[in-house]
């Protein structure tokens, strides 16, 4: 019969050999069984987070739910702002600012990435569709074929900037309301 310490070491050595063969942690030096148990618990927690939800895999940096909500409201803001005559461009940006401001005031967490990306997508699409519908159709198609990426890029950049500034001011207002005096 083997002692329990020897059987644990042999199992740990076997696991280390399997890791080396499968391309695991082959660069780590030999360690004691205590170090190996800590490493195996770290590996277990990493594998648990890899198999978890999308939010766990993204590390809490990006919330798909908040992004979809911000995208829906941003599209509504771009469409509604585009209906204002003579100031359609400015109306779209004001709409994006208001949506991002509201998300910043209402939300408990910061959602800069979600709001910025949603506003960029909505604004870029709004700029391209606005160009397509505001000019004579054959001229607009030719203009978009030559400068479509630049038009969408400018729209996305300006929309994202307006939304990020709006979200910042919304978060600042929320912080002012919730701070203890």
SEFI-260996 format. One record per residue (C-alpha): x, y, z; residue in three letters. Coordinates in steps of 0.05 Angstrom, whole numbers, plus 32768, in hexadecimal, padded with zeros to 4 digits. Last residue first. Layout:
REM residues N
{east->X; north->Y; up->Z; aa->ALA}
...
***
This chain:
REM residues 181
{east->7E1D; north->8521; up->8022; aa->UNK}
{east->7E16; north->84D9; up->800A; aa->UNK}
{east->7E1C; north->84CF; up->7FBF; aa->UNK}
{east->7DE0; north->84B3; up->7F9A; aa->UNK}
{east->7DC8; north->84F2; up->7F77; aa->UNK}
{east->7E0D; north->850B; up->7F64; aa->UNK}
{east->7E22; north->84C6; up->7F4B; aa->UNK}
{east->7DE4; north->84C2; up->7F21; aa->UNK}
{east->7DF3; north->8506; up->7F03; aa->UNK}
{east->7E3B; north->84F1; up->7EF3; aa->UNK}
{east->7E23; north->84AF; up->7ED5; aa->UNK}
{east->7DF3; north->84D6; up->7EA8; aa->UNK}
{east->7E2A; north->8507; up->7E95; aa->UNK}
{east->7E58; north->84CF; up->7E82; aa->UNK}
{east->7E21; north->84AB; up->7E5B; aa->UNK}
{east->7E13; north->84EA; up->7E33; aa->UNK}
{east->7E5D; north->84F4; up->7E24; aa->UNK}
{east->7E63; north->84AB; up->7E0E; aa->UNK}
{east->7E24; north->84B1; up->7DE4; aa->UNK}
{east->7E3B; north->84F0; up->7DBF; aa->UNK}
{east->7E80; north->84D1; up->7DB3; aa->UNK}
{east->7E62; north->8491; up->7D99; aa->UNK}
{east->7E35; north->84B7; up->7D6A; aa->UNK}
{east->7E6E; north->84E2; up->7D50; aa->UNK}
{east->7E99; north->84A5; up->7D44; aa->UNK}
{east->7E63; north->847A; up->7D24; aa->UNK}
{east->7E4C; north->84B2; up->7CF6; aa->UNK}
{east->7E93; north->84C1; up->7CE1; aa->UNK}
{east->7EA0; north->8478; up->7CD4; aa->UNK}
{east->7E5F; north->846E; up->7CAE; aa->UNK}
{east->7E6F; north->84A9; up->7C80; aa->UNK}
{east->7EB7; north->8491; up->7C77; aa->UNK}
{east->7EA0; north->844B; up->7C66; aa->UNK}
{east->7E6D; north->8465; up->7C35; aa->UNK}
{east->7E9C; north->8494; up->7C10; aa->UNK}
{east->7EA1; north->8479; up->7BCA; aa->UNK}
{east->7E66; north->8448; up->7BC7; aa->UNK}
{east->7E3F; north->8476; up->7BF6; aa->UNK}
{east->7E47; north->84B1; up->7BC7; aa->UNK}
{east->7E34; north->8487; up->7B8B; aa->UNK}
{east->7DF6; north->846D; up->7BAE; aa->UNK}
{east->7DE4; north->84B4; up->7BC5; aa->UNK}
{east->7DEB; north->84CF; up->7B7E; aa->UNK}
{east->7DBE; north->8499; up->7B62; aa->UNK}
{east->7D8B; north->84A6; up->7B9A; aa->UNK}
{east->7D88; north->84F2; up->7B99; aa->UNK}
{east->7D9E; north->8505; up->7BDE; aa->UNK}
{east->7D81; north->8500; up->7C24; aa->UNK}
{east->7D6C; north->84B6; up->7C24; aa->UNK}
{east->7DB0; north->8495; up->7C19; aa->UNK}
{east->7DD5; north->84C8; up->7C43; aa->UNK}
{east->7DA5; north->84BE; up->7C7D; aa->UNK}
{east->7DAB; north->8472; up->7C75; aa->UNK}
{east->7DF7; north->8477; up->7C7B; aa->UNK}
{east->7DF5; north->84A9; up->7CB4; aa->UNK}
{east->7DC0; north->8481; up->7CDA; aa->UNK}
{east->7DE8; north->8440; up->7CD3; aa->UNK}
{east->7E25; north->8462; up->7CEF; aa->UNK}
{east->7DFA; north->8481; up->7D27; aa->UNK}
{east->7DDA; north->8440; up->7D3B; aa->UNK}
{east->7E1C; north->8419; up->7D3B; aa->UNK}
{east->7E43; north->844F; up->7D5F; aa->UNK}
{east->7E0B; north->8459; up->7D91; aa->UNK}
{east->7E0A; north->840F; up->7DA2; aa->UNK}
{east->7E56; north->840C; up->7DA8; aa->UNK}
{east->7E59; north->8448; up->7DD5; aa->UNK}
{east->7E1F; north->8432; up->7E01; aa->UNK}
{east->7E3B; north->83EC; up->7E0A; aa->UNK}
{east->7E82; north->8402; up->7E17; aa->UNK}
{east->7E6F; north->8439; up->7E47; aa->UNK}
{east->7E40; north->840F; up->7E70; aa->UNK}
{east->7E4F; north->8424; up->7EB7; aa->UNK}
{east->7E25; north->8401; up->7EEB; aa->UNK}
{east->7DE5; north->8413; up->7F11; aa->UNK}
{east->7DC3; north->842A; up->7ED2; aa->UNK}
{east->7D8C; north->845F; up->7ED4; aa->UNK}
{east->7DB5; north->849F; up->7ECE; aa->UNK}
{east->7DE8; north->8483; up->7E9D; aa->UNK}
{east->7DB2; north->8462; up->7E73; aa->UNK}
{east->7D8D; north->84A4; up->7E71; aa->UNK}
{east->7DCB; north->84CA; up->7E5C; aa->UNK}
{east->7DD9; north->8497; up->7E26; aa->UNK}
{east->7D93; north->849F; up->7E0A; aa->UNK}
{east->7D96; north->84EB; up->7E0F; aa->UNK}
{east->7DDA; north->84EF; up->7DEC; aa->UNK}
{east->7DC2; north->84C0; up->7DB5; aa->UNK}
{east->7D85; north->84EB; up->7DAA; aa->UNK}
{east->7DAF; north->852B; up->7DA9; aa->UNK}
{east->7DDB; north->850A; up->7D75; aa->UNK}
{east->7DA0; north->84F7; up->7D49; aa->UNK}
{east->7D82; north->853C; up->7D50; aa->UNK}
{east->7DC3; north->855C; up->7D3B; aa->UNK}
{east->7DC3; north->8534; up->7CFA; aa->UNK}
{east->7D79; north->853D; up->7CEE; aa->UNK}
{east->7D7C; north->8588; up->7CFB; aa->UNK}
{east->7D54; north->85A3; up->7CBF; aa->UNK}
{east->7D16; north->857A; up->7CD1; aa->UNK}
{east->7D15; north->854F; up->7D0F; aa->UNK}
{east->7D06; north->8509; up->7CF6; aa->UNK}
{east->7D4F; north->84F4; up->7CFB; aa->UNK}
{east->7D4D; north->84FC; up->7D46; aa->UNK}
{east->7D16; north->84C8; up->7D4B; aa->UNK}
{east->7D3C; north->8497; up->7D1F; aa->UNK}
{east->7D7D; north->84A1; up->7D44; aa->UNK}
{east->7D5C; north->849F; up->7D88; aa->UNK}
{east->7D36; north->845F; up->7D77; aa->UNK}
{east->7D77; north->843F; up->7D5F; aa->UNK}
{east->7D9A; north->8455; up->7D9E; aa->UNK}
{east->7D62; north->8438; up->7DCA; aa->UNK}
{east->7D68; north->83F4; up->7DA8; aa->UNK}
{east->7DB4; north->83F6; up->7DAA; aa->UNK}
{east->7DB5; north->840A; up->7DF4; aa->UNK}
{east->7D88; north->83CF; up->7E05; aa->UNK}
{east->7DB1; north->83A0; up->7DDB; aa->UNK}
{east->7DF1; north->83B9; up->7DFB; aa->UNK}
{east->7DD5; north->83B5; up->7E42; aa->UNK}
{east->7DC1; north->836C; up->7E36; aa->UNK}
{east->7E04; north->835B; up->7E16; aa->UNK}
{east->7E2A; north->8376; up->7E53; aa->UNK}
{east->7E73; north->8386; up->7E46; aa->UNK}
{east->7EAC; north->838C; up->7E77; aa->UNK}
{east->7E90; north->835A; up->7EA9; aa->UNK}
{east->7EC9; north->8329; up->7E9B; aa->UNK}
{east->7EB3; north->831B; up->7E54; aa->UNK}
{east->7EB1; north->82D1; up->7E62; aa->UNK}
{east->7E87; north->82DC; up->7EA0; aa->UNK}
{east->7E56; north->8307; up->7E79; aa->UNK}
{east->7E51; north->82D2; up->7E43; aa->UNK}
{east->7E3D; north->829F; up->7E78; aa->UNK}
{east->7E69; north->826A; up->7E96; aa->UNK}
{east->7E94; north->8235; up->7E74; aa->UNK}
{east->7ED1; north->8262; up->7E74; aa->UNK}
{east->7EC4; north->8278; up->7EBC; aa->UNK}
{east->7EC1; north->8230; up->7ED4; aa->UNK}
{east->7F01; north->8220; up->7EAD; aa->UNK}
{east->7F25; north->825A; up->7ECF; aa->UNK}
{east->7F0C; north->8244; up->7F13; aa->UNK}
{east->7F23; north->81FD; up->7F07; aa->UNK}
{east->7F67; north->8215; up->7EEF; aa->UNK}
{east->7F6F; north->823F; up->7F2E; aa->UNK}
{east->7F5B; north->8203; up->7F59; aa->UNK}
{east->7F8F; north->81D9; up->7F32; aa->UNK}
{east->7FC4; north->820D; up->7F3E; aa->UNK}
{east->7FB6; north->820F; up->7F89; aa->UNK}
{east->7FB8; north->81C2; up->7F8B; aa->UNK}
{east->7FFA; north->81C4; up->7F64; aa->UNK}
{east->801A; north->81F5; up->7F94; aa->UNK}
{east->8007; north->81C7; up->7FCF; aa->UNK}
{east->8022; north->818B; up->7FA9; aa->UNK}
{east->8066; north->81AE; up->7FA2; aa->UNK}
{east->807C; north->81CD; up->7F61; aa->UNK}
{east->80A2; north->81BC; up->7F22; aa->UNK}
{east->80AA; north->81F8; up->7EF4; aa->UNK}
{east->8073; north->8214; up->7EC9; aa->UNK}
{east->807D; north->8216; up->7E7E; aa->UNK}
{east->8053; north->81D9; up->7E6E; aa->UNK}
{east->8012; north->81F7; up->7E88; aa->UNK}
{east->7FE4; north->81D3; up->7E58; aa->UNK}
{east->7FFA; north->81BC; up->7E13; aa->UNK}
{east->7FD7; north->8178; up->7E19; aa->UNK}
{east->8016; north->8152; up->7E29; aa->UNK}
{east->802E; north->8183; up->7E5F; aa->UNK}
{east->7FE9; north->8185; up->7E7F; aa->UNK}
{east->7FE5; north->8139; up->7E7F; aa->UNK}
{east->802A; north->8135; up->7E9F; aa->UNK}
{east->8014; north->8166; up->7ED5; aa->UNK}
{east->7FD6; north->813C; up->7EE2; aa->UNK}
{east->8000; north->80FE; up->7EE9; aa->UNK}
{east->802F; north->8122; up->7F19; aa->UNK}
{east->7FF4; north->8138; up->7F42; aa->UNK}
{east->7FD9; north->80F0; up->7F43; aa->UNK}
{east->801E; north->80D7; up->7F57; aa->UNK}
{east->8024; north->810B; up->7F8D; aa->UNK}
{east->7FE1; north->80FA; up->7FA9; aa->UNK}
{east->7FF2; north->80AF; up->7FAB; aa->UNK}
{east->8034; north->80BE; up->7FCF; aa->UNK}
{east->8013; north->80EA; up->8004; aa->UNK}
{east->7FDE; north->80B4; up->8011; aa->UNK}
{east->8013; north->8080; up->8020; aa->UNK}
{east->8016; north->8046; up->7FF1; aa->UNK}
{east->8000; north->8000; up->8000; aa->UNK}
***
